[in-house]
Amino acid sequence: MNQELKSTWFKRLPKVELHVHLEGAIPLDALWELVQKYGGEVTSRQELAQRFEYKDFPHFVETWMWKNQFLREYDDFTYIAEMTARDLASQAIHYAEVFYSPPDFSQQGLQTQPITEAIRKGLERVEDIEIALVADLVRDYGPERGKITLEEVNEVKQLGVIGVGIGGVEYGFPPEPFKEVFALARQMGFHTSAHAGEAAGPESVWGAIRHLEVDRIGHGIRAIEDNDLMDYIVEHRIPIEMCPLSNVRTGVVKSYDEHPVRRFFERGVILNINTDDPMMFGNSLAEEYELLAEKKGFTRTELKQLALNGIQMSWMPEKKKREMILKFESDPAWAE
């Protein structure tokens, strides 16, 4: 089978995505439109693309904040939501749970509730994919600000906000201080996730599990350094939202060959595969699956299992999960 046909199958395979950030998933053409709208030191699309090459994780965070300056009006969020949804749908992604980060835009005078309304307005323009929202409380702003954001999000949860999480910089902002915020989130009926074990070690994962009592862990790759933690994750069936290419491109792991995704899978960890910030990393979910096959030896049967894991790990109602599993298994690509 030639390369073009292989790539076509990975793209056509029905998939879900549970760890993708709206502000990091804006298609590059759409971001270029916003750059032109507001102006700046970037003078070409090529120069814009070159911005998204990182020396290390702090440089990635710096670039993330730089990019946010081009989101200044609520209409910008409607625009990027629509463009991102169309991009995801084009990859045979049937369902996604998408993070968005309201605290990052408070200094620009943008409020959580209208941001959420604007995003939903854009998502509703795309019929080929269902997208639920997960509010990132952004650990860098601290638990007090996190509680405020949570209360604001709770006012607009009817717009399909089903969960909360904490992204941002792990070093200096461990999960433990957010214990009360996450307890309140559960009382409000939100599902919970936390970025942990990405740029910080196993202690960050332990903190998210023991103190935040999260439903899922985002990234979690540093758990491989603690055998007791790995045993705990397997025994308690704690799902991991894994993002291999993200980890390579932020320098969290030195190379794709060294990424532990295969070791997690063989250990019996429940995991799915995600892109994290596809515009910022230049990746797609189809590419993620293809690399798993080519570099990590995943068979098509195993890749299909990862896709089904995504459904089971999701926060969809159980009835909808069963319906989506049947839909996937009846897809023509599934039989190939």
Beta strands, then each sheet from edge to edge (+ up, - down):
strand 1: 15-21
strand 2: 93-100
strand 3: 130-136
strand 4: 161-165
strand 5: 191-196
strand 6: 216-219
strand 7: 240-242
strand 8: 271-273
sheet 1: 1+ 2+ 3+ 4+ 5+ 6+ 7+ 8+
end
